[in-house]
Amino acid sequence: MVKISITTSRRTEWVPVTREIQAAIAARPAWDGLLHVHSPHTTAGVTVNEQADPDVAADMEKALSRLVPWNAGYAHAEGNSAAHILTSLVGTSTLVPVKGGRLALGTWQGIFLCEFDGPRTRELWLTPVKEAT
């Protein structure tokens, strides 16, 4: 497993991390298979979405904040229940195909760390799952 660190700057922020992930796996020998990308946090998720237009990430942030408002009378004493709910909705991991040691994403796709309780320093755990030969 390879761990990478990502620093966020806002409470809610979709941070593109495709380049950082590609750089982290480039040091390994070229391989084909899947890459499991996992966020070990209860208030930050990971997803694949359009990365070519930054307005998409901004729209996702806005839509999710309308779906799960920050202040809605939650019982959790830390006051960040919305972040926990959003993380459960987005999910904490994704699988990405790898071909020849390169991420095999669609033309517009990118990988995002989805921060819901920042700013913070987060980790992503990258675990290669190699194809059977």
C-alpha positions as CSV (number, residue, x, y, z in Angstrom):
1,M,0.0,0.0,0.0
2,V,1.1,3.5,-0.8
3,K,-0.1,6.5,1.2
4,I,-0.4,10.0,-0.1
5,S,-1.1,13.1,1.9
6,I,-3.5,15.8,0.7
7,T,-4.1,19.2,2.4
8,T,-7.5,20.8,2.0
9,S,-8.3,24.5,2.4
10,R,-12.1,24.7,2.9
11,R,-14.8,22.9,5.0
12,T,-16.2,21.4,1.8
13,E,-13.9,20.9,-1.1
14,W,-13.5,18.5,-4.0
15,V,-9.8,18.2,-4.5
16,P,-8.5,16.7,-7.8
17,V,-5.9,14.1,-6.9
18,T,-5.4,12.2,-10.2
19,R,-1.9,13.6,-10.8
20,E,-0.8,12.8,-7.3
21,I,-2.1,9.3,-7.5
22,Q,-0.5,8.7,-10.9
23,A,2.8,10.0,-9.6
24,A,2.6,7.7,-6.6
25,I,2.0,4.6,-8.7
26,A,4.5,5.6,-11.5
27,A,7.4,4.6,-9.1
28,R,6.2,1.0,-9.3
29,P,6.9,-1.4,-12.2
30,A,4.3,-1.1,-14.9
31,W,1.3,-3.4,-14.3
32,D,-2.2,-4.0,-15.4
33,G,-5.1,-4.4,-13.0
34,L,-7.1,-2.2,-10.6
35,L,-6.1,0.5,-8.1
36,H,-8.1,0.6,-4.9
37,V,-8.2,4.2,-3.7
38,H,-9.4,4.5,-0.1
39,S,-9.9,7.4,2.3
40,P,-9.5,6.2,5.9
41,H,-11.6,9.1,7.2
42,T,-15.2,9.3,8.4
43,T,-15.6,12.9,7.1
44,A,-13.8,12.7,3.7
45,G,-14.6,10.5,0.7
46,V,-13.2,9.7,-2.7
47,T,-14.9,9.5,-6.1
48,V,-14.4,9.7,-9.9
49,N,-16.1,12.5,-11.8
50,E,-15.5,15.1,-14.5
51,Q,-12.2,16.9,-13.9
52,A,-11.9,18.8,-17.2
53,D,-14.3,21.6,-16.0
54,P,-13.8,22.7,-12.4
55,D,-17.4,24.0,-12.4
56,V,-18.5,20.3,-12.1
57,A,-16.8,19.9,-8.8
58,A,-18.2,23.3,-7.6
59,D,-21.7,22.2,-8.7
60,M,-21.3,18.9,-6.8
61,E,-20.3,20.8,-3.7
62,K,-23.4,23.0,-4.0
63,A,-25.8,20.2,-4.7
64,L,-24.6,18.1,-1.8
65,S,-24.8,21.0,0.6
66,R,-28.4,21.5,-0.4
67,L,-29.1,17.8,0.0
68,V,-27.4,17.6,3.4
69,P,-27.4,21.0,5.1
70,W,-24.6,21.7,7.7
71,N,-27.0,22.8,10.4
72,A,-30.1,20.7,10.6
73,G,-30.5,19.8,14.3
74,Y,-28.3,16.7,14.3
75,A,-27.6,15.0,17.6
76,H,-23.8,14.3,17.1
77,A,-22.0,16.4,19.8
78,E,-19.0,17.3,17.5
79,G,-21.3,19.3,15.2
80,N,-20.1,17.7,12.0
81,S,-22.9,15.2,11.3
82,A,-23.4,16.6,7.9
83,A,-19.8,15.6,7.0
84,H,-20.4,12.1,8.2
85,I,-23.6,11.8,6.2
86,L,-22.0,13.2,3.0
87,T,-19.0,10.8,3.3
88,S,-21.5,7.9,3.5
89,L,-23.3,9.1,0.5
90,V,-20.1,9.7,-1.6
91,G,-18.2,6.6,-0.2
92,T,-14.7,6.2,1.0
93,S,-13.2,4.2,-1.9
94,T,-13.2,3.6,-5.6
95,L,-11.6,1.2,-8.0
96,V,-9.7,2.6,-11.0
97,P,-8.4,0.5,-13.9
98,V,-4.6,0.6,-14.6
99,K,-3.0,-0.3,-17.9
100,G,0.7,-0.4,-18.3
101,G,1.2,1.4,-14.9
102,R,-1.1,4.3,-16.0
103,L,-4.5,5.2,-14.7
104,A,-7.1,4.2,-17.3
105,L,-9.7,6.9,-16.9
106,G,-12.2,8.3,-19.4
107,T,-11.4,11.4,-21.4
108,W,-13.0,13.8,-18.9
109,Q,-12.6,11.7,-15.7
110,G,-10.5,12.5,-12.7
111,I,-10.2,11.2,-9.1
112,F,-11.3,13.5,-6.3
113,L,-10.8,13.6,-2.5
114,C,-14.1,14.9,-1.2
115,E,-13.5,17.0,1.9
116,F,-16.5,17.5,4.1
117,D,-15.0,18.7,7.4
118,G,-11.9,20.8,6.5
119,P,-9.6,22.3,6.3
120,R,-7.4,19.3,7.2
121,T,-4.5,17.1,6.1
122,R,-5.9,13.8,4.7
123,E,-4.5,10.6,3.5
124,L,-5.4,8.4,0.6
125,W,-4.4,4.8,0.7
126,L,-3.5,3.3,-2.7
127,T,-3.6,-0.5,-3.1
128,P,-2.8,-2.2,-6.4
129,V,-4.9,-5.2,-7.4
130,K,-3.1,-6.9,-10.2
131,E,-4.7,-8.9,-12.9
132,A,-4.4,-12.6,-12.7
133,T,-2.0,-13.9,-15.3
